Amino acid sequence: MRRLTVHITGARKTSIVTGTKTVEEKGKRKTLDVTKEILVNTLSVKNLKDTKEVESALNEIRSKHTIAIAKVTKGQWKGGQEMYYTSWQN
């Protein structure tokens, strides 16, 4: 099985609830949600069986999002390449 991970551009910040806190107002206790903003700029597709499924998932992501382009050669990407990779999973 394989996993496809894609870096996207134009990702928006999303608020998630990380817990709760109790606040006392005018003698009454009140429970409030604690939130934080996160930036989701990677997408992963898991349990892909072969290269054909990987290409299909990649084309579907391309139709909905813009894949990030490496600006300079760094790590596994050369400048100008789309930033995605596949890995083996158990």
Secondary structure as a PSIPRED ss2 file (coil, helix, strand):
# PSIPRED VFORMAT (PSIPRED V4.0)

   1 M C   1.000  0.000  0.000
   2 R E   0.000  0.000  1.000
   3 R E   0.000  0.000  1.000
   4 L E   0.000  0.000  1.000
   5 T E   0.000  0.000  1.000
   6 V E   0.000  0.000  1.000
   7 H E   0.000  0.000  1.000
   8 I E   0.000  0.000  1.000
   9 T E   0.000  0.000  1.000
  10 G C   1.000  0.000  0.000
  11 A C   1.000  0.000  0.000
  12 R C   1.000  0.000  0.000
  13 K E   0.000  0.000  1.000
  14 T E   0.000  0.000  1.000
  15 S E   0.000  0.000  1.000
  16 I E   0.000  0.000  1.000
  17 V E   0.000  0.000  1.000
  18 T E   0.000  0.000  1.000
  19 G E   0.000  0.000  1.000
  20 T E   0.000  0.000  1.000
  21 K E   0.000  0.000  1.000
  22 T E   0.000  0.000  1.000
  23 V E   0.000  0.000  1.000
  24 E E   0.000  0.000  1.000
  25 E E   0.000  0.000  1.000
  26 K C   1.000  0.000  0.000
  27 G C   1.000  0.000  0.000
  28 K E   0.000  0.000  1.000
  29 R E   0.000  0.000  1.000
  30 K E   0.000  0.000  1.000
  31 T E   0.000  0.000  1.000
  32 L E   0.000  0.000  1.000
  33 D E   0.000  0.000  1.000
  34 V E   0.000  0.000  1.000
  35 T E   0.000  0.000  1.000
  36 K E   0.000  0.000  1.000
  37 E E   0.000  0.000  1.000
  38 I E   0.000  0.000  1.000
  39 L E   0.000  0.000  1.000
  40 V C   1.000  0.000  0.000
  41 N C   1.000  0.000  0.000
  42 T E   0.000  0.000  1.000
  43 L E   0.000  0.000  1.000
  44 S E   0.000  0.000  1.000
  45 V E   0.000  0.000  1.000
  46 K E   0.000  0.000  1.000
  47 N E   0.000  0.000  1.000
  48 L E   0.000  0.000  1.000
  49 K C   1.000  0.000  0.000
  50 D C   1.000  0.000  0.000
  51 T H   0.000  1.000  0.000
  52 K H   0.000  1.000  0.000
  53 E H   0.000  1.000  0.000
  54 V H   0.000  1.000  0.000
  55 E H   0.000  1.000  0.000
  56 S H   0.000  1.000  0.000
  57 A H   0.000  1.000  0.000
  58 L H   0.000  1.000  0.000
  59 N H   0.000  1.000  0.000
  60 E H   0.000  1.000  0.000
  61 I H   0.000  1.000  0.000
  62 R H   0.000  1.000  0.000
  63 S H   0.000  1.000  0.000
  64 K H   0.000  1.000  0.000
  65 H C   1.000  0.000  0.000
  66 T E   0.000  0.000  1.000
  67 I E   0.000  0.000  1.000
  68 A C   1.000  0.000  0.000
  69 I E   0.000  0.000  1.000
  70 A C   1.000  0.000  0.000
  71 K C   1.000  0.000  0.000
  72 V C   1.000  0.000  0.000
  73 T C   1.000  0.000  0.000
  74 K E   0.000  0.000  1.000
  75 G C   1.000  0.000  0.000
  76 Q C   1.000  0.000  0.000
  77 W E   0.000  0.000  1.000
  78 K C   1.000  0.000  0.000
  79 G C   1.000  0.000  0.000
  80 G C   1.000  0.000  0.000
  81 Q C   1.000  0.000  0.000
  82 E E   0.000  0.000  1.000
  83 M C   1.000  0.000  0.000
  84 Y E   0.000  0.000  1.000
  85 Y E   0.000  0.000  1.000
  86 T E   0.000  0.000  1.000
  87 S E   0.000  0.000  1.000
  88 W E   0.000  0.000  1.000
  89 Q C   1.000  0.000  0.000
  90 N C   1.000  0.000  0.000
